[in-house]
Amino acid sequence: MASFRFKLQALLDLRLREETTCRIEFSKLMGQKSDIEQRLIAHQQTIQAGKDSMREGMVGKVDALALRLQSHAALGLMREAQAAAIALAGLAKRIETSRSKLDVARSRRRAVEVLRERRYEEWKLQQERREVSDQDELATFSAFRRDSDS
């Protein structure tokens, strides 16, 4: 029995590679987003710890130098957190673009896969028809032989 061969397999392979490339790019961007979010969380926790420390430093004897150093450090952390937030905002647009590219690549691949499935079903139906035709032909020959033998 013949085996199914999809004539557009090279196109399907190309679509799969395109989708894989888009998926890898999207994954990298999501990884970057996760890293930036983790940095933001760490900065927020450090800033909060600094605020708590400053609040505790204002009780009893006040060390002005230590409070000034702590406030400068907090400002530096706030700048870093703001820079991370800006980077995250810029990354959001790239992620959305990458997601839409991935969706397009996925739909293009799926369209070729649907075509392959249809072609396979057509091929299978054709094979079944051939088999029935071959069986009919054998039955006809058999009947003809019986009639000619009698």
Biotite code that builds the C-alpha atoms (Angstrom):
import biotite.structure as struc

atoms = struc.array([
    struc.Atom([0.000, 0.000, 0.000], chain_id="A", res_id=1, res_name="MET", atom_name="CA", element="C"),
    struc.Atom([1.255, 3.494, -0.861], chain_id="A", res_id=2, res_name="ALA", atom_name="CA", element="C"),
    struc.Atom([2.160, 5.898, 1.890], chain_id="A", res_id=3, res_name="SER", atom_name="CA", element="C"),
    struc.Atom([0.898, 9.467, 2.149], chain_id="A", res_id=4, res_name="PHE", atom_name="CA", element="C"),
    struc.Atom([3.320, 12.143, 1.013], chain_id="A", res_id=5, res_name="ARG", atom_name="CA", element="C"),
    struc.Atom([2.408, 15.797, 1.561], chain_id="A", res_id=6, res_name="PHE", atom_name="CA", element="C"),
    struc.Atom([3.668, 17.872, -1.356], chain_id="A", res_id=7, res_name="LYS", atom_name="CA", element="C"),
    struc.Atom([3.926, 21.027, 0.767], chain_id="A", res_id=8, res_name="LEU", atom_name="CA", element="C"),
    struc.Atom([5.915, 19.425, 3.596], chain_id="A", res_id=9, res_name="GLN", atom_name="CA", element="C"),
    struc.Atom([8.817, 21.835, 2.964], chain_id="A", res_id=10, res_name="ALA", atom_name="CA", element="C"),
    struc.Atom([6.437, 24.769, 3.466], chain_id="A", res_id=11, res_name="LEU", atom_name="CA", element="C"),
    struc.Atom([5.094, 23.210, 6.663], chain_id="A", res_id=12, res_name="LEU", atom_name="CA", element="C"),
    struc.Atom([8.649, 22.732, 7.934], chain_id="A", res_id=13, res_name="ASP", atom_name="CA", element="C"),
    struc.Atom([9.390, 26.384, 7.154], chain_id="A", res_id=14, res_name="LEU", atom_name="CA", element="C"),
    struc.Atom([6.264, 27.494, 9.024], chain_id="A", res_id=15, res_name="ARG", atom_name="CA", element="C"),
    struc.Atom([7.289, 25.374, 12.013], chain_id="A", res_id=16, res_name="LEU", atom_name="CA", element="C"),
    struc.Atom([10.751, 26.956, 12.043], chain_id="A", res_id=17, res_name="ARG", atom_name="CA", element="C"),
    struc.Atom([9.228, 30.444, 11.824], chain_id="A", res_id=18, res_name="GLU", atom_name="CA", element="C"),
    struc.Atom([6.916, 29.693, 14.726], chain_id="A", res_id=19, res_name="GLU", atom_name="CA", element="C"),
    struc.Atom([9.776, 28.240, 16.768], chain_id="A", res_id=20, res_name="THR", atom_name="CA", element="C"),
    struc.Atom([11.881, 31.344, 16.121], chain_id="A", res_id=21, res_name="THR", atom_name="CA", element="C"),
    struc.Atom([9.013, 33.605, 17.193], chain_id="A", res_id=22, res_name="CYS", atom_name="CA", element="C"),
    struc.Atom([8.390, 31.452, 20.273], chain_id="A", res_id=23, res_name="ARG", atom_name="CA", element="C"),
    struc.Atom([12.074, 31.648, 21.286], chain_id="A", res_id=24, res_name="ILE", atom_name="CA", element="C"),
    struc.Atom([12.092, 35.438, 20.850], chain_id="A", res_id=25, res_name="GLU", atom_name="CA", element="C"),
    struc.Atom([8.902, 35.737, 22.892], chain_id="A", res_id=26, res_name="PHE", atom_name="CA", element="C"),
    struc.Atom([10.329, 33.506, 25.627], chain_id="A", res_id=27, res_name="SER", atom_name="CA", element="C"),
    struc.Atom([13.494, 35.599, 25.822], chain_id="A", res_id=28, res_name="LYS", atom_name="CA", element="C"),
    struc.Atom([11.462, 38.787, 26.181], chain_id="A", res_id=29, res_name="LEU", atom_name="CA", element="C"),
    struc.Atom([9.306, 37.201, 28.876], chain_id="A", res_id=30, res_name="MET", atom_name="CA", element="C"),
    struc.Atom([12.484, 36.144, 30.681], chain_id="A", res_id=31, res_name="GLY", atom_name="CA", element="C"),
    struc.Atom([13.771, 39.714, 30.528], chain_id="A", res_id=32, res_name="GLN", atom_name="CA", element="C"),
    struc.Atom([10.422, 40.922, 31.864], chain_id="A", res_id=33, res_name="LYS", atom_name="CA", element="C"),
    struc.Atom([10.643, 38.466, 34.742], chain_id="A", res_id=34, res_name="SER", atom_name="CA", element="C"),
    struc.Atom([14.207, 39.592, 35.550], chain_id="A", res_id=35, res_name="ASP", atom_name="CA", element="C"),
    struc.Atom([13.182, 43.257, 35.586], chain_id="A", res_id=36, res_name="ILE", atom_name="CA", element="C"),
    struc.Atom([10.152, 42.511, 37.749], chain_id="A", res_id=37, res_name="GLU", atom_name="CA", element="C"),
    struc.Atom([12.362, 40.623, 40.213], chain_id="A", res_id=38, res_name="GLN", atom_name="CA", element="C"),
    struc.Atom([14.761, 43.593, 40.317], chain_id="A", res_id=39, res_name="ARG", atom_name="CA", element="C"),
    struc.Atom([11.837, 45.938, 40.967], chain_id="A", res_id=40, res_name="LEU", atom_name="CA", element="C"),
    struc.Atom([10.590, 43.754, 43.814], chain_id="A", res_id=41, res_name="ILE", atom_name="CA", element="C"),
    struc.Atom([14.090, 43.613, 45.308], chain_id="A", res_id=42, res_name="ALA", atom_name="CA", element="C"),
    struc.Atom([14.440, 47.407, 45.040], chain_id="A", res_id=43, res_name="HIS", atom_name="CA", element="C"),
    struc.Atom([11.042, 47.944, 46.654], chain_id="A", res_id=44, res_name="GLN", atom_name="CA", element="C"),
    struc.Atom([11.916, 45.613, 49.520], chain_id="A", res_id=45, res_name="GLN", atom_name="CA", element="C"),
    struc.Atom([15.282, 47.330, 50.026], chain_id="A", res_id=46, res_name="THR", atom_name="CA", element="C"),
    struc.Atom([13.666, 50.777, 49.933], chain_id="A", res_id=47, res_name="ILE", atom_name="CA", element="C"),
    struc.Atom([11.059, 49.685, 52.474], chain_id="A", res_id=48, res_name="GLN", atom_name="CA", element="C"),
    struc.Atom([13.754, 48.220, 54.722], chain_id="A", res_id=49, res_name="ALA", atom_name="CA", element="C"),
    struc.Atom([15.670, 51.515, 54.454], chain_id="A", res_id=50, res_name="GLY", atom_name="CA", element="C"),
    struc.Atom([12.566, 53.495, 55.386], chain_id="A", res_id=51, res_name="LYS", atom_name="CA", element="C"),
    struc.Atom([11.989, 51.245, 58.384], chain_id="A", res_id=52, res_name="ASP", atom_name="CA", element="C"),
    struc.Atom([15.623, 51.672, 59.414], chain_id="A", res_id=53, res_name="SER", atom_name="CA", element="C"),
    struc.Atom([15.384, 55.469, 59.054], chain_id="A", res_id=54, res_name="MET", atom_name="CA", element="C"),
    struc.Atom([12.243, 55.490, 61.174], chain_id="A", res_id=55, res_name="ARG", atom_name="CA", element="C"),
    struc.Atom([14.022, 53.483, 63.872], chain_id="A", res_id=56, res_name="GLU", atom_name="CA", element="C"),
    struc.Atom([17.029, 55.831, 63.649], chain_id="A", res_id=57, res_name="GLY", atom_name="CA", element="C"),
    struc.Atom([14.867, 58.792, 64.554], chain_id="A", res_id=58, res_name="MET", atom_name="CA", element="C"),
    struc.Atom([14.081, 57.374, 67.983], chain_id="A", res_id=59, res_name="VAL", atom_name="CA", element="C"),
    struc.Atom([16.309, 58.422, 70.849], chain_id="A", res_id=60, res_name="GLY", atom_name="CA", element="C"),
    struc.Atom([19.676, 59.902, 69.876], chain_id="A", res_id=61, res_name="LYS", atom_name="CA", element="C"),
    struc.Atom([19.566, 60.923, 66.173], chain_id="A", res_id=62, res_name="VAL", atom_name="CA", element="C"),
    struc.Atom([22.666, 60.282, 64.044], chain_id="A", res_id=63, res_name="ASP", atom_name="CA", element="C"),
    struc.Atom([22.302, 62.896, 61.293], chain_id="A", res_id=64, res_name="ALA", atom_name="CA", element="C"),
    struc.Atom([25.174, 61.500, 59.198], chain_id="A", res_id=65, res_name="LEU", atom_name="CA", element="C"),
    struc.Atom([23.716, 57.989, 59.171], chain_id="A", res_id=66, res_name="ALA", atom_name="CA", element="C"),
    struc.Atom([20.259, 59.321, 58.272], chain_id="A", res_id=67, res_name="LEU", atom_name="CA", element="C"),
    struc.Atom([21.715, 61.397, 55.419], chain_id="A", res_id=68, res_name="ARG", atom_name="CA", element="C"),
    struc.Atom([23.652, 58.422, 54.066], chain_id="A", res_id=69, res_name="LEU", atom_name="CA", element="C"),
    struc.Atom([20.572, 56.258, 54.291], chain_id="A", res_id=70, res_name="GLN", atom_name="CA", element="C"),
    struc.Atom([18.412, 58.819, 52.488], chain_id="A", res_id=71, res_name="SER", atom_name="CA", element="C"),
    struc.Atom([21.008, 59.127, 49.683], chain_id="A", res_id=72, res_name="HIS", atom_name="CA", element="C"),
    struc.Atom([21.097, 55.363, 49.367], chain_id="A", res_id=73, res_name="ALA", atom_name="CA", element="C"),
    struc.Atom([17.289, 55.277, 49.240], chain_id="A", res_id=74, res_name="ALA", atom_name="CA", element="C"),
    struc.Atom([17.284, 57.920, 46.499], chain_id="A", res_id=75, res_name="LEU", atom_name="CA", element="C"),
    struc.Atom([19.802, 55.889, 44.515], chain_id="A", res_id=76, res_name="GLY", atom_name="CA", element="C"),
    struc.Atom([17.622, 52.797, 44.858], chain_id="A", res_id=77, res_name="LEU", atom_name="CA", element="C"),
    struc.Atom([14.572, 54.795, 43.821], chain_id="A", res_id=78, res_name="MET", atom_name="CA", element="C"),
    struc.Atom([16.391, 55.954, 40.663], chain_id="A", res_id=79, res_name="ARG", atom_name="CA", element="C"),
    struc.Atom([17.345, 52.357, 39.870], chain_id="A", res_id=80, res_name="GLU", atom_name="CA", element="C"),
    struc.Atom([13.755, 51.261, 40.470], chain_id="A", res_id=81, res_name="ALA", atom_name="CA", element="C"),
    struc.Atom([12.472, 54.005, 38.184], chain_id="A", res_id=82, res_name="GLN", atom_name="CA", element="C"),
    struc.Atom([14.963, 52.986, 35.497], chain_id="A", res_id=83, res_name="ALA", atom_name="CA", element="C"),
    struc.Atom([13.782, 49.386, 35.821], chain_id="A", res_id=84, res_name="ALA", atom_name="CA", element="C"),
    struc.Atom([10.146, 50.521, 35.562], chain_id="A", res_id=85, res_name="ALA", atom_name="CA", element="C"),
    struc.Atom([10.952, 52.498, 32.393], chain_id="A", res_id=86, res_name="ILE", atom_name="CA", element="C"),
    struc.Atom([12.763, 49.469, 30.956], chain_id="A", res_id=87, res_name="ALA", atom_name="CA", element="C"),
    struc.Atom([9.737, 47.344, 31.799], chain_id="A", res_id=88, res_name="LEU", atom_name="CA", element="C"),
    struc.Atom([7.416, 49.786, 30.020], chain_id="A", res_id=89, res_name="ALA", atom_name="CA", element="C"),
    struc.Atom([9.627, 49.711, 26.912], chain_id="A", res_id=90, res_name="GLY", atom_name="CA", element="C"),
    struc.Atom([9.777, 45.945, 27.046], chain_id="A", res_id=91, res_name="LEU", atom_name="CA", element="C"),
    struc.Atom([5.980, 45.710, 27.216], chain_id="A", res_id=92, res_name="ALA", atom_name="CA", element="C"),
    struc.Atom([5.680, 47.099, 23.659], chain_id="A", res_id=93, res_name="LYS", atom_name="CA", element="C"),
    struc.Atom([8.305, 44.665, 22.368], chain_id="A", res_id=94, res_name="ARG", atom_name="CA", element="C"),
    struc.Atom([6.511, 41.795, 24.107], chain_id="A", res_id=95, res_name="ILE", atom_name="CA", element="C"),
    struc.Atom([3.194, 42.774, 22.516], chain_id="A", res_id=96, res_name="GLU", atom_name="CA", element="C"),
    struc.Atom([4.823, 42.957, 19.075], chain_id="A", res_id=97, res_name="THR", atom_name="CA", element="C"),
    struc.Atom([6.494, 39.603, 19.627], chain_id="A", res_id=98, res_name="SER", atom_name="CA", element="C"),
    struc.Atom([3.217, 38.061, 20.804], chain_id="A", res_id=99, res_name="ARG", atom_name="CA", element="C"),
    struc.Atom([1.415, 39.258, 17.673], chain_id="A", res_id=100, res_name="SER", atom_name="CA", element="C"),
    struc.Atom([4.234, 37.876, 15.467], chain_id="A", res_id=101, res_name="LYS", atom_name="CA", element="C"),
    struc.Atom([3.935, 34.555, 17.294], chain_id="A", res_id=102, res_name="LEU", atom_name="CA", element="C"),
    struc.Atom([0.162, 34.523, 16.778], chain_id="A", res_id=103, res_name="ASP", atom_name="CA", element="C"),
    struc.Atom([0.596, 35.190, 13.050], chain_id="A", res_id=104, res_name="VAL", atom_name="CA", element="C"),
    struc.Atom([3.283, 32.489, 12.737], chain_id="A", res_id=105, res_name="ALA", atom_name="CA", element="C"),
    struc.Atom([1.087, 30.034, 14.651], chain_id="A", res_id=106, res_name="ARG", atom_name="CA", element="C"),
    struc.Atom([-1.924, 30.715, 12.427], chain_id="A", res_id=107, res_name="SER", atom_name="CA", element="C"),
    struc.Atom([0.177, 30.404, 9.240], chain_id="A", res_id=108, res_name="ARG", atom_name="CA", element="C"),
    struc.Atom([1.552, 27.046, 10.429], chain_id="A", res_id=109, res_name="ARG", atom_name="CA", element="C"),
    struc.Atom([-1.895, 25.870, 11.435], chain_id="A", res_id=110, res_name="ARG", atom_name="CA", element="C"),
    struc.Atom([-3.311, 26.786, 8.009], chain_id="A", res_id=111, res_name="ALA", atom_name="CA", element="C"),
    struc.Atom([-0.759, 24.530, 6.307], chain_id="A", res_id=112, res_name="VAL", atom_name="CA", element="C"),
    struc.Atom([-1.434, 21.779, 8.853], chain_id="A", res_id=113, res_name="GLU", atom_name="CA", element="C"),
    struc.Atom([-5.168, 21.968, 8.139], chain_id="A", res_id=114, res_name="VAL", atom_name="CA", element="C"),
    struc.Atom([-4.382, 21.706, 4.435], chain_id="A", res_id=115, res_name="LEU", atom_name="CA", element="C"),
    struc.Atom([-2.204, 18.652, 5.136], chain_id="A", res_id=116, res_name="ARG", atom_name="CA", element="C"),
    struc.Atom([-4.995, 17.044, 7.157], chain_id="A", res_id=117, res_name="GLU", atom_name="CA", element="C"),
    struc.Atom([-7.479, 17.663, 4.337], chain_id="A", res_id=118, res_name="ARG", atom_name="CA", element="C"),
    struc.Atom([-5.096, 16.253, 1.763], chain_id="A", res_id=119, res_name="ARG", atom_name="CA", element="C"),
    struc.Atom([-4.508, 13.214, 3.954], chain_id="A", res_id=120, res_name="TYR", atom_name="CA", element="C"),
    struc.Atom([-8.245, 12.594, 4.279], chain_id="A", res_id=121, res_name="GLU", atom_name="CA", element="C"),
    struc.Atom([-8.633, 12.949, 0.495], chain_id="A", res_id=122, res_name="GLU", atom_name="CA", element="C"),
    struc.Atom([-5.748, 10.538, -0.047], chain_id="A", res_id=123, res_name="TRP", atom_name="CA", element="C"),
    struc.Atom([-7.214, 8.069, 2.427], chain_id="A", res_id=124, res_name="LYS", atom_name="CA", element="C"),
    struc.Atom([-10.613, 8.234, 0.730], chain_id="A", res_id=125, res_name="LEU", atom_name="CA", element="C"),
    struc.Atom([-8.949, 7.706, -2.649], chain_id="A", res_id=126, res_name="GLN", atom_name="CA", element="C"),
    struc.Atom([-7.051, 4.694, -1.290], chain_id="A", res_id=127, res_name="GLN", atom_name="CA", element="C"),
    struc.Atom([-10.276, 3.195, 0.047], chain_id="A", res_id=128, res_name="GLU", atom_name="CA", element="C"),
    struc.Atom([-11.974, 3.728, -3.325], chain_id="A", res_id=129, res_name="ARG", atom_name="CA", element="C"),
    struc.Atom([-9.066, 2.056, -5.115], chain_id="A", res_id=130, res_name="ARG", atom_name="CA", element="C"),
    struc.Atom([-9.242, -0.867, -2.733], chain_id="A", res_id=131, res_name="GLU", atom_name="CA", element="C"),
    struc.Atom([-12.983, -1.254, -3.316], chain_id="A", res_id=132, res_name="VAL", atom_name="CA", element="C"),
    struc.Atom([-12.416, -0.970, -7.070], chain_id="A", res_id=133, res_name="SER", atom_name="CA", element="C"),
    struc.Atom([-9.677, -3.600, -6.926], chain_id="A", res_id=134, res_name="ASP", atom_name="CA", element="C"),
    struc.Atom([-11.919, -5.906, -4.908], chain_id="A", res_id=135, res_name="GLN", atom_name="CA", element="C"),
    struc.Atom([-14.755, -5.396, -7.414], chain_id="A", res_id=136, res_name="ASP", atom_name="CA", element="C"),
    struc.Atom([-12.397, -6.184, -10.259], chain_id="A", res_id=137, res_name="GLU", atom_name="CA", element="C"),
    struc.Atom([-11.215, -9.366, -8.530], chain_id="A", res_id=138, res_name="LEU", atom_name="CA", element="C"),
    struc.Atom([-14.811, -10.393, -7.883], chain_id="A", res_id=139, res_name="ALA", atom_name="CA", element="C"),
    struc.Atom([-15.696, -9.758, -11.536], chain_id="A", res_id=140, res_name="THR", atom_name="CA", element="C"),
    struc.Atom([-12.744, -11.839, -12.751], chain_id="A", res_id=141, res_name="PHE", atom_name="CA", element="C"),
    struc.Atom([-13.667, -14.582, -10.346], chain_id="A", res_id=142, res_name="SER", atom_name="CA", element="C"),
    struc.Atom([-17.283, -14.603, -11.514], chain_id="A", res_id=143, res_name="ALA", atom_name="CA", element="C"),
    struc.Atom([-16.208, -14.547, -15.158], chain_id="A", res_id=144, res_name="PHE", atom_name="CA", element="C"),
    struc.Atom([-13.841, -17.464, -14.571], chain_id="A", res_id=145, res_name="ARG", atom_name="CA", element="C"),
    struc.Atom([-16.595, -19.479, -12.842], chain_id="A", res_id=146, res_name="ARG", atom_name="CA", element="C"),
    struc.Atom([-18.973, -18.744, -15.708], chain_id="A", res_id=147, res_name="ASP", atom_name="CA", element="C"),
    struc.Atom([-16.395, -19.711, -18.334], chain_id="A", res_id=148, res_name="SER", atom_name="CA", element="C"),
    struc.Atom([-15.417, -22.891, -16.392], chain_id="A", res_id=149, res_name="ASP", atom_name="CA", element="C"),
    struc.Atom([-19.009, -24.109, -16.296], chain_id="A", res_id=150, res_name="SER", atom_name="CA", element="C"),
])
